[in-house]
Amino acid sequence: MKFSLAATSALLLTALAGFTQADEYAEAIAKWCSGLDVINPNNDTVATVGGPTKITVTRVPDDKQKTVTGLDLYSVSSTGEAKYIQNVWQGNFTLNKRASITDEIPDDVQPGLYYYRAWITNLMNGGMHGPDCIETSHTFRVTSGVHKNSDGILYYTESLDDIQFYHPDYFRGCFGLTVDTPKKDSTVKVGSHVPITVSRDKTSQTAYVTSIDLYKSTKEKEAVFVENAWEGKELFTDKFILKDHFNPAKKEDIDENATYYYTLTVTSKKSATEDCTFHSEGFKIKA
């Protein structure tokens, strides 16, 4: 059932520490971390196992003092999970406009999608720490090898279009977010409130949740849209819960033989033209 924002602002969107605190934290992050970017590697970067890669962090100067304190390398698993590989650098480097460093991809990793995470510390008056910022590079392709033919054209061991290694959804930042509830094969009673719990990895490149829709799957395995459960623009860092009043308006949408699931539309920090889609596990209903 679709709720108005006025009715749901205090009840439906709740972070672990509380909705108000989550909102305040998101606002603080937006304020302190705006203008930061990791521009290298980018979407055109192709690196090889054991080869060099350049990392560049930039900022739009303002009145806040920022220091780069760490750089880490991550990969994206075949199931869309962020996987920590190793620390690349740690220290204290004052970030005025731009900072660059050259890293070497480990020689024991597998081909696939990788990205760098930059940890940036804010300093306030008197040397006190403000909120820390986490910025990531665009995912980039790592191959196991490359060679150049006599015509001067580079050929990579893995095709750069092979979705087994370079999934297009993960490439544009759609990873690191899971819908924890409803649980698989659980049963929901019509008229009850269903908690939709979403977890986000801190290094995920997802941004705002903009809508949550309810679907059902029939015996013919067709996805049938039932209704919109929520729409808006919610930024969160770790977790939120939306409680949907499960009471479809149309009687034909109440089917105990069907499997139901929620679909989330989420924006990506790395794609301005395409949103991400995430799904809950399938569950049953009882009228």
C-alpha positions in Angstrom: 0.0 0.0 0.0 1.4 3.4 -0.9 1.8 5.9 2.0 2.2 9.6 1.9 5.6 11.0 3.1 3.8 12.9 5.8 2.4 9.7 7.2 5.7 7.8 7.0 8.4 10.3 7.9 8.6 9.1 11.6 7.5 5.5 11.2 8.7 3.9 7.9 12.2 5.0 7.3 14.3 4.3 10.3 18.1 3.9 10.6 19.9 1.8 13.2 20.5 4.8 15.4 17.1 6.3 14.7 15.6 8.2 11.8 16.4 11.7 13.1 20.0 10.8 13.8 20.4 9.2 10.3 19.0 12.3 8.6 21.4 14.5 10.6 24.3 12.3 9.7 23.4 12.2 6.0 23.1 16.0 6.0 26.5 16.3 7.7 28.1 13.9 5.2 26.6 15.9 2.3 27.9 19.1 3.8 31.4 18.0 4.7 32.1 15.6 1.8 30.7 17.6 -1.2 33.3 18.4 -3.9 35.4 15.3 -3.4 36.1 12.8 -6.1 38.4 10.0 -7.1 38.9 10.7 -10.8 41.5 8.0 -11.5 41.0 5.1 -12.2 38.0 5.9 -14.3 35.5 3.9 -16.5 38.1 3.8 -19.3 40.9 2.3 -17.2 42.1 -1.2 -18.0 44.8 -2.6 -15.7 46.6 -5.9 -15.7 47.4 -8.2 -12.9 50.8 -7.1 -11.4 50.7 -3.8 -13.4 50.6 -0.2 -12.3 47.5 2.0 -11.7 47.3 5.7 -11.0 45.0 6.9 -8.2 44.0 10.6 -8.2 41.8 12.3 -5.5 40.5 15.8 -6.1 38.4 18.4 -4.2 36.7 21.7 -4.8 38.5 24.0 -2.4 36.4 25.5 0.5 37.0 26.7 4.0 37.5 23.1 5.4 40.8 21.4 5.9 40.9 17.9 4.4 43.5 15.2 4.7 43.8 12.0 2.8 44.6 9.3 5.5 44.1 6.0 3.6 43.7 4.3 0.3 42.3 0.7 -0.1 41.8 -1.6 -3.1 38.5 -3.5 -3.4 37.1 -5.9 -5.9 33.5 -6.7 -6.7 32.5 -10.4 -6.4 30.5 -12.3 -8.9 27.5 -11.9 -6.6 27.8 -8.1 -6.3 29.6 -7.9 -2.9 32.4 -5.5 -2.1 35.6 -7.4 -1.2 38.5 -5.8 0.6 41.9 -6.7 -1.1 44.5 -4.6 0.6 45.6 -1.3 2.0 47.5 0.7 -0.6 48.7 3.7 1.4 48.1 5.3 4.8 49.4 8.5 6.3 48.5 12.2 6.3 48.4 14.1 3.1 46.8 17.6 3.0 44.4 17.7 0.1 44.3 21.1 -1.4 43.1 20.5 -4.9 44.6 17.2 -6.1 46.6 14.3 -4.8 48.0 11.3 -6.9 49.8 8.1 -6.2 50.8 5.1 -8.3 49.8 1.6 -7.1 50.6 -1.8 -8.4 47.8 -4.3 -8.8 48.7 -7.5 -6.8 50.0 -10.3 -9.0 47.8 -13.0 -7.3 44.4 -11.5 -7.9 41.8 -12.7 -10.5 40.6 -10.7 -13.5 37.4 -8.7 -12.7 36.1 -5.4 -11.6 38.1 -3.4 -9.0 38.0 0.1 -7.4 39.8 2.2 -4.9 38.5 3.7 -1.7 39.9 6.9 -0.4 39.5 7.8 3.3 39.5 11.6 3.8 39.5 13.2 7.3 38.0 16.7 8.0 39.6 18.9 10.5 37.7 21.6 12.4 39.0 24.7 14.3 41.3 23.6 17.0 42.4 20.4 15.3 39.2 18.5 16.1 38.0 15.9 13.7 34.8 16.4 11.7 32.9 13.6 9.9 35.2 11.3 7.8 34.5 11.0 4.1 34.7 7.9 2.0 35.0 8.3 -1.7 35.6 5.6 -4.3 36.9 5.5 -7.8 34.8 4.2 -10.7 35.1 0.5 -11.0 37.8 -0.5 -13.6 38.6 -3.6 -15.4 41.6 -5.8 -14.5 42.8 -8.5 -16.9 45.2 -11.3 -16.5 47.3 -10.2 -19.5 47.6 -8.0 -22.6 49.7 -8.2 -25.8 50.2 -5.9 -28.8 50.0 -7.2 -32.3 52.2 -6.0 -35.1 49.5 -3.6 -36.1 49.8 -1.8 -32.7 46.4 -2.9 -31.4 46.2 -4.1 -27.8 44.5 -7.5 -27.1 43.5 -8.5 -23.6 43.3 -12.1 -22.4 39.7 -11.6 -21.2 37.2 -9.8 -23.5 36.3 -6.5 -22.0 32.7 -7.3 -22.8 32.7 -10.6 -20.9 30.0 -10.3 -18.2 31.5 -13.2 -16.3 34.3 -10.9 -15.3 32.9 -7.4 -16.0 29.2 -7.3 -15.1 27.6 -4.2 -16.5 25.5 -3.5 -13.4 28.5 -3.7 -11.1 30.5 -1.6 -13.6 28.1 1.3 -13.1 28.1 1.1 -9.4 25.1 -1.2 -8.7 26.6 -3.4 -5.9 27.1 -3.6 -2.2 23.4 -3.4 -1.2 21.2 -6.2 0.0 17.5 -6.5 0.9 17.6 -8.6 4.1 13.9 -8.8 4.8 11.3 -10.1 3.9 13.1 -13.5 4.3 13.0 -16.1 1.6 9.8 -18.2 1.7 8.4 -16.4 4.8 4.7 -15.8 5.0 3.1 -12.4 5.3 -0.5 -11.9 6.5 -2.6 -9.5 4.4 -3.2 -6.3 6.5 0.0 -6.6 8.5 3.0 -4.3 8.4 6.0 -5.9 6.5 9.5 -4.6 7.5 11.7 -4.2 4.4 15.2 -4.1 5.7 18.0 -2.9 3.5 21.8 -3.1 4.3 24.4 -1.1 2.5 28.2 -1.7 2.5 30.1 1.5 3.4 32.1 1.2 0.2 29.0 0.7 -2.0 28.6 3.2 -4.9 24.8 3.4 -4.5 23.3 6.7 -3.4 19.6 7.5 -3.0 16.7 5.0 -2.7 13.9 6.6 -4.8 11.2 3.9 -4.9 10.1 0.6 -3.6 7.6 -1.5 -5.6 5.7 -4.7 -4.9 5.6 -7.4 -7.5 4.2 -10.9 -7.6 5.4 -13.9 -9.7 2.7 -16.3 -11.0 2.9 -19.9 -11.9 3.9 -18.8 -15.4 6.9 -17.0 -13.8 5.7 -13.7 -15.0 6.5 -10.6 -13.0 3.3 -8.7 -12.3 3.5 -5.2 -10.8 1.1 -4.9 -7.8 1.7 -1.4 -6.4 4.2 1.2 -5.3 5.0 0.9 -1.6 7.1 4.1 -1.2 8.7 6.8 -3.3 10.9 9.7 -2.4 14.7 10.4 -2.1 16.4 8.8 0.9 20.2 8.8 1.4 21.5 6.3 4.0 24.9 5.0 4.9 24.3 1.6 6.6 20.7 0.4 7.0 17.1 1.5 6.9 13.8 -0.1 7.4 10.6 0.6 5.6 7.4 -0.8 7.0 4.9 -1.5 4.3 1.2 -2.0 5.1 0.7 -5.1 3.0 -2.9 -4.7 1.8 -3.1 -4.7 -2.0 -6.0 -2.5 -3.3 -7.1 -5.0 -6.0 -8.5 -8.3 -4.9 -6.9 -10.0 -7.9 -3.5 -9.1 -6.5 -4.1 -11.2 -3.4 -3.0 -14.7 -4.4 -1.8 -17.2 -1.9 -0.3 -19.3 -4.7 1.8 -16.5 -6.0 5.3 -15.5 -4.8 5.7 -11.8 -3.9 8.9 -9.7 -3.7 9.9 -6.0 -3.4 12.0 -4.2 -6.0 14.1 -1.1 -5.0 15.2 1.6 -7.4 18.4 3.2 -6.2 20.6 5.8 -7.9 24.3 5.3 -8.5 27.1 7.7 -7.7 28.9 6.5 -10.9 26.0 6.6 -13.4 24.0 9.7 -14.1 21.8 8.1 -16.7 20.9 4.6 -15.3 19.5 3.7 -11.9 20.1 0.4 -10.0 17.6 -2.2 -9.2 17.7 -4.6 -6.2 15.2 -7.3 -5.2 14.1 -8.9 -2.0 13.7 -12.6 -1.7 10.4 -14.1 -2.6 7.8 -14.6 0.1 4.2 -16.0 0.4 1.0 -14.3 1.7 -1.9 -15.5 3.7 -5.3 -13.8 3.2 
